[in-house]
Amino acid sequence: MFVDSRKLLFAALIAVLCFGARGAYAQTDYPGLADEATSSCVAKTPIGFGTYQDIIAGVNQSDNQVWWAIHNPNGKEHLYLSFNTTPSLGIPVPILLYFGINPQGRWFGGTLPIEPGYSIKENPAGIESPVASVNWNPLMHHYQMAVKIPDVLTANLWLRGPVGGATLPANWDGETSYWTQSLGTGTAVGTISFPLIGDDGTVTQGDHYPTVVTRWGVEQESQFGDFQLGSGPGGAAGAIHVGYDYASTYNPDGSTDTLYTFPLLKGGWNGIMTTTFADGKVSQCADPVPTESNWYTDAGGLSYPTELSVSCKGRRVVFTTSAQKSNAIYDTVEVDGFSSVNSNATSNLGGVGLIQHIRDVGYFGVTPSR
């Protein structure tokens, strides 16, 4: 792959000067660096573009999460998968994280350890295990994904679309967070067999709800770096963060709006807002400041906004949800000190997707509440 050496030099200088030597990862897989990167450390997070190979860009870095979001634009179904190839989220082994909403409109989810770990293919990019695999096919210009969680979930999908944005990297309270979209938007075809969820929230074993997937919306992103989400047992206090907010919705015109941003311990916000259009155009802004409103406090005590609004280059996106569409998760607090809320969301542009609100709740020490 040809890469403009001047762009790489620029990226390296920004990384070293602004984030320290530990943030200066090689950027040979990021040819689109120059979109809105700026020339001083006072400037915003350097941003660029993802590549189709980026699903393996961080497979050997800490906290690597290869995330896929798949939405039925005309139905209730959503599927979210994260191929975590290294220990992440306070879990000491590689895992497959999965959750979503089945045709009943009910949430499901869980984690599955991948032992002894994923196998990585470099050219073309691929991540494989007996349970879940995804591979880039450059001739067909699509990803092929296969997931089989016995008695719970199966999926055979082909996913295609243009690349999206990237942070190169963001500074997260002094730690680095690389975030890159191999599919900024796109479509999926294939089949998914969703689980049947009982009234008590348990999964009924067996193959249920076989569903044909026809041009469902897709967004993919990978995140890695030297960050820790939370301190966890025995963790360093300096590794604690406030949390983050993520929202992504697939629109009727084939575009996808994605917000990934985190409030900083010392004030302000870092991250990215990106819109990828069906024709491949990418519009993005570094370090957007969202407006969080219409707060709701869950029965477990976690407060979260049911509306996030953000503007980027004249495009205003309002992500909206409700308590009835949200699923608060507390069982991770003893792992990394955070609680989270996943919310089925819509937008003012007709989009469908997800809001994810994660906050430190002080389990391993008090973090400023924001």
Buried (B, 14 or more C-beta within 10 A) or exposed (E): EEBEEEBBEBBBEBBBEBBBEEBBBEBEBBBBBBBBBEEEEEBBBBBBBBBBBBBBBBBEBBBBBBBBBBBBBEEBBBBBBBBBBBBBBBBEBBBBBBBBBBBBEBBBBBBBEBEEEBEBBEEBBBBBBEBBBBBBBEEEEBBBBBBBBEEBBBBBBBBBBBBBBBBBBBBBBBBBBBBBBBBBBBBBBBEBBBBBBEEEEEBEEEBBBEBEBEEBBBBBBBBBBBBBBBBBEEBEEEBBBBBBBBBBBBBEEBBBBBBBBBBBBEEEBBBBBBBBBBEEEBBBBBBBEBEBEEEBEBEEEBEBBBBBBBBBEEBEBBBBBBBEBBBBBBEBBEBBBBBBBBBBBBBEBEBBBBBBBBBBBEBBEEBEEB
